[in-house]
């Protein structure tokens, strides 16, 4: 079993037991962009468990820093 298979199995474990995703649920995943590949595995596993919709919300430290420094509010 290679590392990608282990990540896929971990995503399935996280979704089925950690998050307990049920059929028809909405799932929101918020993470930094560097974790995109794992977030996609979690989204895939969520759909396999019957999630109705998975929203992926990515953030980037550089854009967040820019917003903090340049924002007028």
Order of alpha helices (4+ residues) and beta strands (2+ residues): alpha-beta-alpha-beta-alpha
